[in-house]
Amino acid sequence: MSKPQNSTVKVRRFSKAFVWAHAVNAISFFALYITALPMYTEFFDWLYPVLGGPEGARLLHRIFAVTFVLPTFIWVIFDFKGFKLWLKELVTWKKRDLQFFTEFVKELFGFNFKHVRQTFFNAGEKINSIIQIFTAILIIGSGVPMWFSEYFPKAVVQWGYLLHNVGFGLAIAVIVGHIYLSVVHKNSRPGYSGVVTGEVPAWWAKEHYADWYDEEVKKGNFPKLDDPTHTKKKKKKKGA
């Protein structure tokens, strides 16, 4: 589907609660990563003066460790419906989800591809969410014995350090790909506004999440973009 003339039309994809939760998650993760670098290797000791020394870095790391667990609560409390939809999508897999990956590889490397009809979350986003859940559990679960080491056996604390590093390593790899696809890649970049304002271009939403978009059209929530009357109404409103 090519970009239509009424490309300025926006539709709401994410709630404000999701936008805030996503922002808190992103800020917390990168703050945790930065504050951990000088504690991980001497190569980043130059960060200590910026972070208030070793004690300051540890304090900041623990503060952001707390904020790192907040996004889920923000989403659940203020948009439980959206949270339930996300969980439902994660456990719902159909043939079209497998077909998605074949076309996604073509799209990723610049070959001709076709859009496979998807629901609210496409198969790639589902995989991304599952891996992020796994790494979050790994990071938080290993971080607890590291923080409260006096309450855990020495072996558990030592395993905690290892698993903490593994969790962050996997998370960084996933996030690099996530940023590339959401900010850099030309086909998915238009949807980046979804995590900033909650809204995305209607033409892009229809193109990438056809089943979800059509369902919202039936409910009367979204405009039917290929309906000539919609374009006429928009022009009339603009000239009024």
GUKOLNU-338160 format. One record per residue: residue in one letter; x, y, z of N, C-alpha, C, O, CB in turn. Coordinates in steps of 0.02 Angstrom, whole numbers, padded with zeros to 5 digits, always signed. Atoms other than C-alpha are relative to their C-alpha. Glycine has a CB too. Layout:
% GUKOLNU-338160
aXYZXYZXYZXYZXYZ ...
END
This chain:
% GUKOLNU-338160
m+00043-00060+00000+00000+00000+00000+00044+00062+00000+00087+00069+00043-00048+00001+00062 s-00039-00061+00003+00073+00167-00051-00028+00053+00047-00086+00049+00068+00003+00026-00072 k+00021-00053-00045+00065+00321+00057-00055+00041-00033-00043+00070-00087+00060+00045+00020 p+00057-00035+00031-00107+00401+00023+00005+00075+00006+00048+00102+00042-00065-00023+00031 q+00001-00073-00003-00147+00583-00003-00018+00026+00070+00010+00075+00093-00048+00028-00052 n+00020-00022-00067-00231+00597+00167+00046-00030+00053+00024-00060+00102-00074-00019+00014 s-00051+00031-00043-00069+00545+00252+00006+00035+00067+00042+00010+00111+00066+00001-00035 t-00005-00036-00063-00091+00672+00392-00050-00028+00052-00047-00008+00110-00012+00074-00011 v+00049+00028-00046-00234+00572+00469+00036-00044+00051+00076-00087+00033-00054-00041-00038 k-00031+00039-00054-00183+00499+00638-00053-00042+00036-00111-00023+00039+00036+00047+00050 v+00044+00041-00041-00258+00360+00742+00038-00019+00063+00099-00023+00063-00024-00065-00038 r-00032+00016-00064-00225+00314+00923+00016-00074+00002-00028-00117-00006-00045+00019+00060 r-00022+00069-00005-00124+00156+00941+00013-00020+00073-00004-00075+00094+00064-00011-00042 f-00015+00015-00069-00065+00167+01121-00031+00051+00047-00039+00109+00029+00076-00003+00011 s+00028-00044-00051-00141+00240+01279+00055+00043+00030+00115+00028+00022-00036-00041+00055 k-00049-00043-00033-00057+00378+01378+00038-00039+00054+00097-00027+00067-00034+00061+00031 a-00032+00042-00050-00022+00249+01513+00058-00040-00030+00111-00046+00001-00051-00047+00033 f-00053+00038+00033+00077+00144+01390+00059+00046-00018+00117+00027-00009-00027-00034-00064 v-00053-00048+00019+00173+00297+01328+00044+00016+00060+00105+00016+00055-00030+00065-00028 w-00038-00015-00061+00223+00342+01507+00040-00061+00023+00098-00055+00043-00047+00023+00055 a-00034+00062-00021+00266+00161+01549+00060-00014-00044+00114-00032-00019-00049-00060-00002 h-00055+00011+00048+00373+00146+01393+00057+00049+00014+00116+00030+00012-00024+00008-00072 a-00051-00051-00013+00464+00309+01434+00039-00015+00064+00100-00010+00066-00033+00070+00006 v-00032+00017-00064+00499+00258+01615+00046-00061-00009+00101-00063+00019-00053-00014+00054 n-00040+00060+00012+00561+00088+01556+00064+00016-00037+00118-00007-00019-00041-00050-00040 a-00059-00017+00041+00678+00162+01425+00051+00041+00040+00110+00026+00039-00022+00040-00062 i-00045-00043-00039+00750+00297+01540+00034-00041+00055+00094-00034+00066-00039+00058+00032 s-00028+00041-00054+00774+00173+01683+00053-00048-00026+00105-00056+00005-00056-00038+00034 f-00047+00049+00027+00859+00044+01574+00067+00032-00018+00120+00007+00001-00029-00035-00061 f-00062-00032+00021+00986+00164+01499+00037+00030+00060+00099+00032+00061-00014+00054-00052 a-00032-00026-00061+01018+00244+01669+00034-00056+00038+00089-00047+00064-00052+00035+00046 l-00031+00058-00032+01051+00071+01741+00064-00020-00037+00114-00037-00006-00050-00059+00002 y-00058+00020+00040+01169+00032+01599+00059+00047+00011+00116+00025+00020-00019-00001-00074 i-00053-00050-00007+01267+00195+01616+00031-00003+00071+00092+00000+00078-00027+00070-00014 t-00026+00002-00068+01282+00185+01806+00037-00064+00015+00078-00067+00061-00057+00009+00050 a-00034+00064-00011+01339+00004+01794+00068-00005-00034+00111-00043-00012-00045-00057-00024 l-00062+00005+00039+01479+00033+01668+00064+00007+00042+00108-00035+00037-00001+00052-00054 p-00062-00006-00039+01611+00099+01790+00007-00054+00053+00063-00069+00075+00004+00067+00033 m-00004+00054-00050+01567-00038+01914+00019-00066-00033+00041-00113-00001-00068-00008+00037 y-00013+00061+00037+01589-00168+01778+00072-00005-00024+00103-00058-00022-00047-00004-00059 t-00069-00001+00025+01757-00115+01706+00034+00067+00014+00002+00119+00013+00001-00015-00075 e-00038-00061-00014+01894+00011+01747+00003+00047-00060+00019+00106-00052+00070-00018+00023 f-00002-00040+00060+01886+00072+01569-00047+00060+00004-00035+00112-00026-00017-00042-00061 f+00050-00054-00007+01735+00178+01618+00005+00036+00067-00044+00066+00089-00070-00029-00009 d-00009-00036-00064+01807+00247+01780-00010+00075-00008-00026+00109+00041+00069-00014+00029 w+00008-00072+00012+01798+00420+01700-00072+00023+00012-00086+00083+00016+00021+00017-00071 l+00070-00017-00013+01610+00411+01730-00013+00014+00075-00062+00047+00092-00045-00056-00024 y+00011-00009-00072+01631+00410+01919-00009+00073+00022-00055+00088+00060+00057-00030+00038 p+00010-00070-00019+01655+00599+01937-00068+00028-00020-00097+00069+00015+00055+00043-00030 v+00065-00023+00025+01497+00626+01834-00057-00029+00043-00108+00004+00054-00010-00021-00073 l+00052+00035-00038+01399+00502+01940+00006+00010+00076-00033-00018+00114+00002-00074-00015 g-00008-00012-00072+01462+00563+02108+00043-00051+00035+00034-00064+00094-00067+00002+00033 g-00044+00050-00029+01596+00433+02135-00031-00069+00004-00089-00077-00015+00021+00022+00069 p+00026+00068-00004+01576+00246+02168-00064-00005+00040-00111-00041+00021+00052-00045+00031 e+00060+00002-00042+01449+00275+02307-00060+00032-00036-00116+00007-00032+00012+00036+00066 g+00053-00033+00038+01349+00394+02198-00026-00044-00056-00087-00047-00068+00025+00066-00028 a+00020+00045+00055+01349+00271+02053-00043-00057+00027-00093-00076-00004+00063-00028-00036 r+00039+00055-00029+01287+00131+02166-00069+00023+00022-00119-00012+00013+00037-00031+00060 l+00064-00028-00022+01151+00242+02240-00046+00011-00060-00105-00007-00058+00011+00065+00038 l+00040-00013+00059+01091+00298+02068-00024-00066-00032-00080-00071-00056+00039+00041-00051 h+00017+00065+00030+01095+00118+02006-00059-00032+00037-00103-00061+00006+00062-00047+00002 r+00054+00030-00040+00982+00063+02148-00065+00040-00007-00119+00011-00007+00020-00003+00074 i+00060-00041+00010+00863+00209+02124-00034-00019-00066-00095-00028-00069+00018+00075-00001 f+00028+00018+00065+00841+00167+01940-00020-00073-00003-00060-00093-00046+00049+00016-00055 a+00022+00070-00004+00827-00018+01984-00072-00003+00025-00111-00045+00003+00047-00040+00047 v+00068-00003-00025+00669+00028+02079-00047+00026-00055-00101-00002-00065-00004+00046+00062 t+00043-00028+00052+00599+00136+01937-00007-00049-00059-00056-00045-00097+00028+00066-00025 f+00002+00048+00055+00638-00007+01816-00059-00048+00006-00083-00074-00044+00066-00040-00001 v+00056+00046-00010+00499-00112+01893-00068+00036-00002-00120+00003+00001+00008-00038+00066 l+00062-00039-00002+00370+00029+01889-00043-00004-00063-00104-00003-00057+00017+00070+00013 p+00041-00002+00061+00315+00024+01704-00058-00049-00001-00113-00032-00022+00043-00013-00059 t+00054+00049+00000+00215-00136+01725-00058+00023+00044-00116+00016+00024+00026-00068+00025 f+00052-00024-00046+00120-00062+01873-00038+00060-00030-00098+00065-00024+00030+00019+00068 i+00031-00058+00032+00088+00100+01778-00050-00023-00053-00106+00002-00056+00053+00046-00032 w+00042+00025+00054+00016+00004+01631-00061-00037+00028-00117-00027+00004+00040-00047-00047 v+00054+00040-00029-00088-00115+01738-00052+00045+00034-00112+00035+00026+00028-00050+00051 i+00045-00043-00039-00161+00022+01849-00040+00047-00045-00100+00056-00035+00040+00041+00050 f+00034-00052+00040-00202+00151+01715-00026-00024-00068-00064+00012-00100+00048+00056-00011 d+00026+00025+00064-00235+00042+01562+00000-00077+00003+00036-00110-00035+00043+00025-00060 f+00001+00073-00009-00276-00135+01619-00026-00035-00063-00004-00091-00078-00045-00019+00060 k+00026+00028+00062-00374-00166+01459+00055-00010-00051+00060-00062-00084-00055+00044-00029 g-00056+00005+00047-00220-00130+01353+00050-00052+00022+00079-00087-00020+00034+00067-00007 f-00047+00049-00026-00112-00237+01466-00026-00071-00014+00013-00115-00033+00010+00010+00076 k+00029+00066+00013-00232-00385+01449+00004-00018-00074+00017-00075-00091-00073-00002+00023 l-00005+00012+00072-00234-00365+01260+00071-00022-00018+00080-00068-00058-00019+00064-00040 w-00071+00017+00012-00043-00372+01260+00014-00072+00020+00044-00109-00019+00047+00047+00038 l-00011+00068-00023-00040-00533+01362-00036-00051-00045-00009-00104-00060-00025-00007+00073 k+00037+00044+00044-00174-00610+01252+00035-00009-00066+00038-00064-00093-00071+00027-00011 e-00035+00004+00064-00077-00568+01095+00063-00043+00005+00081-00078-00042+00018+00071-00025 l-00063+00037-00009+00083-00645+01166-00011-00076-00004+00034-00112-00026+00032+00017+00066 v+00013+00073-00001+00001-00817+01185-00042-00022-00060-00060-00081-00065-00034-00020+00065 t+00040+00017+00059-00098-00810+01022+00044-00001-00062+00068+00051-00086-00058+00051-00009 w-00042+00008+00059-00001-00879+00875-00038-00039-00054-00068-00091-00040+00066-00037+00019 k+00033+00032+00056-00069-00924+00704+00048-00006-00059+00105+00018-00056-00063+00040-00020 k-00041+00011+00059-00003-00972+00533+00027+00066-00028+00084+00069-00051-00040-00036-00054 r-00021-00065+00028+00004-00789+00480+00060+00029+00038+00099+00067+00010-00058+00049+00002 d-00056-00024-00039+00126-00754+00622+00066-00029-00025+00117+00005-00027-00009-00017+00074 l-00059+00033+00028+00249-00879+00549+00015+00029-00069+00073+00038-00088-00010-00076-00004 q-00009-00030+00067+00221-00806+00375+00031+00070+00006+00067+00091-00038-00067+00003-00037 f-00026-00068-00011+00263-00635+00446+00076+00001-00003+00106+00046-00033-00024+00027+00067 f-00073+00000-00005+00445-00683+00479+00032-00007-00069+00085+00022-00081+00023-00055+00046 t-00027+00008+00067+00474-00737+00299+00002+00067-00037+00051+00085-00068-00041-00052-00041 e+00004-00064+00033+00417-00569+00234+00041+00053+00036+00068+00099+00005-00073+00023-00006 f-00039-00048-00040+00502-00475+00376+00074-00001-00019+00106+00051-00024-00009-00014+00074 v-00070+00007+00020+00673-00543+00326+00012+00035-00066+00062+00069-00075+00021-00074-00004 k-00006-00034+00065+00644-00482+00148-00002+00076+00010+00039+00112-00020-00057-00023-00047 e+00007-00072-00013+00589-00311+00212+00063+00028+00033+00087+00082+00015-00061+00013+00044 l-00058-00023-00038+00737-00298+00331+00060+00012-00045+00098+00059-00035+00018-00051+00053 f-00058-00005+00044+00864-00324+00192-00014+00035-00066+00026+00032-00112+00028-00069-00014 g+00014-00042+00058+00778-00214+00064-00027-00035-00061-00028-00006-00115+00061+00034-00019 f+00029+00036+00056+00699-00347-00046-00075+00014-00005-00105+00040+00042+00013-00076+00006 n+00073-00008+00007+00522-00342-00115-00036-00046+00048-00017-00105+00055-00022-00013-00073 f+00036+00040-00049+00399-00403+00014-00074+00020-00002-00093+00070-00031+00029+00010+00072 k+00071-00016-00007+00214-00407+00051-00018+00000+00074+00009-00038+00113-00044-00050-00040 h+00022-00004-00069+00127-00360+00212-00047-00059+00016-00096-00071-00019-00035+00067+00014 v+00043+00054-00024+00053-00508+00305-00048+00031+00051-00027+00065+00098+00041-00059+00032 r+00050-00030-00045-00109-00460+00392+00014-00018+00073+00023-00077+00089-00071-00023-00020 q-00016+00011-00071-00077-00438+00578-00053+00034+00044-00091+00077+00022+00070+00027+00017 t+00046-00030-00049-00176-00394+00734+00035+00058+00034+00078+00089+00004-00024-00053+00052 f-00028-00059-00033-00131-00261+00863+00076-00003+00006+00110+00048-00004-00030+00008+00069 f-00072+00010-00002+00045-00332+00888+00019-00050-00054-00012-00103-00059+00024-00024+00070 n-00022+00048+00049+00136-00414+00745+00046-00052+00032+00065-00045+00090+00036+00035-00059 a-00038+00056-00028+00237-00574+00767+00069+00022+00025+00093-00004+00075+00009-00053-00053 g-00066-00024-00021+00402-00479+00779-00004+00035+00068+00040+00026+00110+00028+00048-00051 e+00010-00035-00063+00335-00370+00920-00015-00049+00056+00004-00038+00114-00057+00051-00006 k+00013+00051-00050+00274-00525+01010+00065-00032+00024+00076-00040+00084-00047-00055-00028 i-00065+00030-00018+00447-00604+01004+00041+00049+00041+00073+00030+00090+00039-00021-00064 n-00036-00051-00036+00524-00440+01060-00024+00005+00073+00016+00010+00119-00007+00068-00036 s+00029-00005-00067+00405-00432+01209+00019-00060+00043+00036-00053+00101-00076+00005-00004 i-00017+00061-00037+00438-00613+01259+00073+00001+00024+00087-00016+00081-00013-00062-00044 i-00071-00003-00019+00627-00587+01257+00010+00053+00053+00050+00043+00099+00044+00015-00062 q-00008-00052-00050+00610-00425+01354-00027-00022+00068+00002-00004+00120-00036+00064-00022 i+00025+00027-00063+00504-00512+01486+00052-00046+00031+00065-00042+00091-00067-00039-00011 f-00051+00047-00024+00636-00649+01500+00061+00037+00029+00085+00020+00084+00022-00046-00057 t-00059-00036-00024+00781-00526+01516-00016+00042+00062+00026+00049+00106+00027+00045-00055 a+00020-00039-00059+00684-00418+01641-00001-00044+00062+00022-00024+00116-00068+00033-00010 i+00002+00048-00055+00653-00570+01751+00070-00019+00021+00085-00024+00081-00040-00063-00019 l-00069+00019-00013+00836-00617+01736+00037+00057+00036+00073+00045+00084+00036-00017-00065 i-00034-00058-00030+00897-00441+01779-00026+00014+00070+00014+00023+00117-00011+00062-00044 i+00029-00015-00066+00777-00411+01923+00013-00057+00049+00032-00046+00106-00076+00012-00006 g-00010+00058-00043+00789-00588+01991+00071-00007+00025+00082-00026+00083-00020-00063-00036 s-00071+00005-00020+00980-00585+01993+00021+00061+00040+00068+00058+00080+00045-00008-00062 g-00019-00062-00035+00985-00406+02057-00018-00001+00074+00016+00031+00114-00034+00058-00033 v+00021+00002-00070+00893-00445+02219+00054-00029+00045+00071+00003+00095-00064-00041+00006 p-00053+00026-00044+01028-00560+02294+00064+00042-00002+00102+00042+00046+00016-00071-00020 m-00058-00043+00003+01162-00439+02233-00008+00060+00047+00039+00080+00080+00011+00025-00073 w+00015-00058-00042+01078-00294+02324-00002-00019+00074+00027+00015+00116-00066+00032-00021 f+00007+00023-00069+01035-00391+02482+00041-00062+00012+00016-00114+00034-00075-00013+00016 s-00045+00057-00002+01185-00505+02481+00006-00033+00069+00020-00092+00074+00068+00020-00022 e-00007+00028-00067+01185-00526+02671-00055-00051+00016-00049-00089+00064-00003+00056+00052 y+00055+00046-00013+01022-00625+02659+00002-00062-00045-00041-00105-00040-00066+00036-00010 f-00004+00056+00046+01079-00748+02525+00067-00036+00006+00117-00006+00025-00010+00025-00072 p-00063+00038+00000+01210-00887+02516+00049+00031-00050+00028+00059-00101-00013-00074-00017 k-00051-00029+00043+01374-00833+02437-00004-00026-00072+00006+00012-00119+00069-00015+00028 a+00004+00030+00067+01349-00952+02290-00057+00033-00041-00050+00044-00101-00012-00076+00004 v+00056-00031+00033+01180-00873+02250+00018+00071-00023+00000+00092-00078-00061+00003+00047 v-00021-00067+00017+01256-00699+02252+00048-00001-00060+00043+00040-00105+00035+00034+00061 q-00047+00006+00055+01397-00754+02137-00036-00016-00066-00020+00012-00119+00053-00054+00015 w+00040+00016+00060+01273-00831+02015-00041+00061-00021-00053+00072-00081-00047-00059+00014 g+00038-00061+00014+01175-00669+02029+00040+00047-00045+00013+00075-00092-00019+00034+00064 y-00042-00045+00041+01321-00568+01958+00005-00026-00071+00002+00012-00119+00070+00006+00031 l-00006+00029+00067+01341-00689+01813-00065+00008-00039-00064+00031-00097+00018-00074+00005 l+00064-00004+00035+01156-00694+01769-00020+00073-00013-00054+00087-00063-00055-00035+00042 h+00013-00071+00010+01143-00505+01789+00033+00025-00064+00003+00061-00103+00023+00042+00061 n-00038-00019+00060+01276-00481+01656-00030-00031-00063-00035+00002-00114+00073-00020+00007 v+00031+00034+00058+01195-00609+01541-00065+00034-00019-00079+00046-00077-00012-00075+00017 g+00065-00033+00012+01025-00526+01561+00008+00067-00034-00028+00083-00081-00037+00009+00065 f-00011-00066+00030+01092-00353+01521+00028-00006-00070+00011+00033-00114+00047+00042+00044 g-00028+00010+00066+01191-00418+01374-00054-00017-00051-00055+00011-00106+00052-00056+00001 l+00055+00018+00044+01037-00498+01297-00047+00059-00011-00070+00072-00067-00039-00060+00029 a+00046-00057+00004+00931-00345+01336+00028+00054-00047-00009+00083-00086-00012+00030+00069 i-00031-00050+00043+01055-00228+01251-00006-00020-00074-00021+00022-00116+00075+00009+00018 a+00005+00024+00069+01056-00336+01094-00070+00010-00027-00079+00031-00084+00020-00075-00004 v+00070-00008+00021+00866-00335+01087-00018+00073-00011-00051+00090-00059-00047-00031+00052 i+00017-00071+00004+00854-00148+01118+00033+00034-00060+00004+00079-00090+00021+00035+00064 v-00033-00028+00059+00981-00107+00982-00042-00014-00062-00053+00030-00104+00072-00029-00008 g+00043+00018+00056+00872-00201+00858-00066+00037+00002-00093+00058-00049-00012-00074-00001 h+00064-00034-00009+00716-00122+00930+00006+00074-00021-00039+00100-00054-00022-00004+00074 i-00011-00071+00018+00787+00055+00909+00009+00007-00075-00017+00053-00106+00061+00028+00037 y-00012-00004+00072+00846+00019+00733-00066-00004-00039-00078+00035-00085+00047-00057-00022 l+00063+00010+00036+00675-00043+00678-00050+00056+00012-00089+00073-00032-00031-00066+00020 s+00050-00051-00016+00577+00094+00765+00021+00071-00021-00021+00114-00033-00015+00000+00073 v-00024-00068+00013+00687+00245+00727+00035+00007-00068+00031+00059-00101+00048+00022+00055 v-00042-00005+00060+00798+00204+00578-00032-00030-00062-00034+00002-00114+00066-00035+00013 h+00026+00035+00059+00714+00078+00462-00059+00039-00031-00106+00057+00004-00023-00071+00019 k+00047-00045+00033+00612+00174+00333-00072-00025+00001-00119+00015+00003+00021+00010-00071 n+00068+00026+00002+00462+00057+00331-00036+00001+00068-00097+00007+00071+00000-00071-00026 s+00030+00001-00066+00434+00051+00519+00007+00066+00038-00026+00077+00088+00030-00056+00041 r-00013-00065-00033+00497+00226+00565-00063+00042+00010-00069+00075+00062+00050+00039-00039 p+00059-00041-00011+00327+00311+00540-00039-00017+00063-00076+00024+00090-00046-00006-00059 g+00036+00021-00059+00260+00212+00686+00032+00021+00066+00005+00009+00119-00008-00074+00000 y-00036-00020-00061+00387+00284+00808-00041+00049+00042-00035+00050+00104+00067+00032-00018 s+00040-00049-00037+00266+00423+00855-00048-00034+00049-00073-00001+00095-00040+00043-00049 g+00045+00036-00044+00160+00290+00938+00023-00003+00072-00018-00001+00118-00009-00070-00025 v-00026+00004-00069+00275+00279+01089+00016+00070+00028+00037+00076+00085+00063-00043+00002 v-00012-00069-00023+00292+00469+01099-00067+00036+00014-00075+00067+00066+00040+00040-00054 t+00065-00033-00008+00114+00532+01074-00058-00050+00008-00113-00032+00028-00013+00045-00059 g+00053+00050-00002+00017+00369+01066-00036-00007-00066-00074-00054-00076-00050+00017+00054 e+00033+00001+00065-00039+00409+00888+00048-00016-00056+00108+00000-00053-00033+00067-00012 v-00041+00018+00059+00024+00343+00721-00038+00019-00063-00099+00027-00060+00019-00076+00000 p+00036-00015+00063-00016+00384+00539-00049-00056-00016-00033-00115-00010+00051+00008-00058 a+00052+00050+00013-00177+00297+00491+00020-00047-00057+00009-00107-00053-00066+00035-00018 w-00019+00042+00057-00108+00236+00324+00051-00052+00021+00050-00109-00003+00029+00043-00056 w-00052+00047-00023+00040+00156+00414-00030-00055+00043-00012-00113+00037+00054+00037+00040 a+00033+00049-00043-00071+00071+00543-00039-00050-00041-00038-00110-00027-00047+00036+00050 k+00039+00045+00043-00183+00000+00407+00045-00047-00038+00028-00105-00050-00044+00041-00049 e-00047+00039+00039-00032-00060+00310+00033-00055+00042+00042-00111+00018+00054+00045-00029 h-00038+00047-00041+00056-00147+00456-00044-00042+00046-00023-00096+00068+00049+00038+00042 y+00044+00037-00045-00092-00204+00563-00070-00001-00029-00118+00023+00001+00000+00033+00072 a+00062-00003+00039-00230-00232+00436-00060-00027+00038-00114+00004+00037+00008-00038-00063 d+00057+00029-00035-00340-00345+00543-00024+00044+00057-00084+00053+00067+00018-00069+00026 w+00018-00045-00056-00334-00230+00693-00033+00063-00026-00083+00086+00000+00063+00018+00042 y+00027-00062+00028-00365-00076+00586-00071-00011-00025-00115+00030-00011+00045+00025-00057 d+00066+00013+00028-00513-00153+00496-00052-00011+00056-00110+00009+00050+00001-00062-00046 e+00044+00012-00057-00587-00207+00663-00021+00067+00031-00079+00076+00050+00034-00045+00052 e+00015-00066-00028-00575-00028+00728-00045+00041-00047-00085+00081-00024+00064+00038+00014 v+00043-00034+00048-00656+00036+00568-00072-00023+00009-00118+00018+00008+00023-00014-00073 k+00067+00027-00011-00805-00080+00598-00031+00028+00063-00092+00037+00067+00003-00077+00004 k+00024-00027-00063-00819-00011+00774-00015+00075-00005-00046+00104+00039+00050-00012+00056 g+00010-00071+00010-00821+00165+00704+00054+00043+00032+00046+00104+00038-00066+00020+00026 n-00054-00036-00034-00659+00213+00791+00050+00031-00049+00079+00084-00035+00037-00045+00048 f-00049-00023+00049-00549+00234+00636-00033+00015-00067-00086-00013-00082+00055-00053-00010 p+00027-00016+00066-00580+00311+00464+00015-00055-00051+00068-00087-00047+00027+00067-00026 k-00012+00047+00054-00598+00198+00313+00037+00038-00054+00005+00073-00094-00066-00032-00026 l-00042-00042+00043-00454+00271+00213-00016-00006-00074-00007+00043-00111+00071-00016+00012 d+00014+00008+00072-00506+00199+00045-00072+00020-00016-00096+00007-00072+00012-00072-00022 d+00068-00024+00011-00680+00275+00066+00003+00072-00027+00025+00116+00008-00042-00003+00065 p-00003-00067+00030-00696+00426-00053-00036+00053+00041-00015+00111+00041-00030-00001-00069 t+00038-00049-00039-00823+00508+00064+00042+00027+00057+00033+00084+00079-00063-00031+00027 h-00043-00022-00054-00692+00517+00199+00045+00057-00023+00054+00107+00012+00043-00058+00028 t-00044-00051+00028-00574+00617+00088-00038+00065-00013-00013+00119+00000+00032-00024-00064 k+00040-00059+00013-00714+00734+00037-00016+00038+00063-00014+00100+00064-00064-00019-00036 k+00016-00031-00063-00762+00767+00217+00060+00038+00028+00053+00093+00056-00023-00052+00050 k-00061-00031-00025-00582+00806+00262+00013+00066-00038+00032+00116-00007+00060-00048-00007 k-00012-00059+00041-00567+00931+00117-00051+00055+00017-00034+00114+00020-00004-00017-00074 k+00051-00048-00016-00732+01013+00160+00014+00033+00067+00005+00093+00074-00068-00033+00000 k-00015-00025-00067-00682+01031+00342+00058+00049-00003+00057+00099+00032+00015-00057+00047 k-00058-00042+00006-00516+01107+00292-00017+00068-00030+00011+00119-00011+00054-00034-00041 g+00018-00061+00033-00598+01237+00181-00052+00040+00037-00066+00097+00018-00024-00015-00068 a+00053-00035-00037-00732+01283+00307+00027+00058+00041-00012+00092+00075-00036-00048+00046 
END
